[in-house]
């Protein structure tokens, strides 16, 4: 008999957060605390910027207190994978609003990008004891930089809509970009992907740059430098990016 993983609440609740995005698929990092048990590092949130804050706090060993979110270094990332709880959220609630349809196919969408970028491992997903929360297991490559975790959350959101289509990832993305919308979605996510897709093509050519968190902190202002700047706003000429070629 398969025992489903259990998600334990922890960290700053969602109701304390000043989210820029208020509905849709939300996510939050989890720390594996025991076999089949994962503790949230904060409330599951529709705003991916709080994931940036966790990564910065872990890299720099600082305490984060920004837009209602508080976090101190906890060393949650061990081994080859990191874990995120994902759920469909509506506005102003700490609890998921509904199931994520076709949730099992979302990693297939993400896997296309992982294979293209030559990741050593691939993402996978499982149901949990809570029928409205899902556990996404991702290669630690995604948590090396804030722009990559931002990219991942965008892929989760777009992958949700792709999961209900009968198209290849490339055909779906290129078709959606040309139309500037996704069926059932306002267009915000595909509008972002239209900007991000050319950056992805650069990554295919040059590889994934590392990120100097300290330089980024002072360049953009403590806190704000991590929080507000993800893959969409990423300037590939930024001085805090370290390219191998």
ABEGO torsion letter per residue (X at the ends): XBBBBBBBBBEBBAAABBBABABEBBBBBBBBABBGBBBBAEBBBABAAAAAAAAAAAAAGBBBBBGGBBBBBAGABBEABBBBBBBBBBBGBABBABBBBGAAAAAAAAAAAAAAAGBABBBBBBBBABAABBBBBBBAAAAABAAAAAAAAAAAAAAAAAAABBBBAAAAAAAAAAAGBBBGBAGAAAAAAAAAAAAAAAAAAAEBBBBBAAAAAAAAEBGAAAAABBAAABBAABAABBBAX
